Amino acid sequence: MNTIAREDITGLVLAGGRGSRMGGVDKGLQNHRGMPLALHALLRLQPQVGNSMLSANRNLSAYEAMGVPVWPDSVEGYAGPLAGLLTGLEHAETPWLVTVPCDTPDFPTDLVERLAAAAAAQDAEIAMAATLEDGQRRAQPVFCLLRTDLVESLVAFLHTGERKFGLWAGRHRKTEVVFDDAAAFFNANTPQELQQLQR
């Protein structure tokens, strides 16, 4: 079956947010089972991709200690996941980029493989994960595989002042891949949710 080679995909862990719902702490550096959340995400992503990098906007030396390139947003003012995505697109040297957030350490180990298979099969420019919750399909846009040549389109979109991922993705050939285990996409936005993850 036609798919996208692993070495043609760069993995990006998004750790550049404000962590406002976590009391303003740097979420990616919060301890989860003995190591930072972002490191959990990175170690889970690395076997699935060719190269890896991190998007972060503070405590850069702590992230650099994780052993991969670290890039702050090129857009000022914590512009959200799309700013981290843009940074990844600007620095990736492969035809494809896949993103995962730092606060979801248990995402599927076949995430990239399944997104890549769907993108190849459907000639999509963007493949994103989705889950079924209470019978409703819910897109998980920060778990996203996309062509790196979409960078100019994203720059133009951000220049309009828009920040909604779904709105931008909807302008391109997009496919969604439904994962059965919704719990694998549980993310820790608050201290309580981080405690829930530890269990």
C-alpha positions, 0 to 999 in steps of 0.5 A: 500500500502507498504510504509516506516513509517515516524518514519523510516526516518530522515530528513536532511536540507543541510546548509553547503555550501559556499554561493559563489553565494550569496557573501559568506554569510551563505545562511541558515541564510539569512532572508526570511519572518522574519526567517532564510531560513534554519528554513523555510526548517526545519519547512516544513520538520519536520512534514514529518519525524521522526527525523530531523537534520541540516548539517552546517559548520559555525555559528553552534550556530545559527543553534543549536538554531533551536532546532535539532542536527547540524553536520559539514561535516566530509569531509574537504573543503566544498566538496558540497552536498555529504559531507553533505549527508555523514554526515547525513548518519553517524549520522542518526539512522533510516533506511532511510534519506531524504535531502532538501537544506536550500535555497528552503523553499517552497518544497512540503509538500508531498515530503517525502510521495511520495518519500517513496511510490515510494522507497517502490513500486519499491524496490529502494535504492534512490528516488529523486524528479524531475520536468518538465521544458519546457517539459524536466524532470529535476532531483532534486538530493538534494531532495532525500530519501535514505537508510542509509546503503549506507554510505560505498558506498558513503565513497568509492566514495568520496575517489576517489575524485568524487563529482557528486551526479548523478554519485554516485546515478546512481550506485544504484537502483534509482527511480525518482518522478516527481512533477508537481509544478516546482516552489516549487523547486525554490531555492535562490542561489543569492541575486536577487533570494532571493528577488524573493522568498519573493514575 
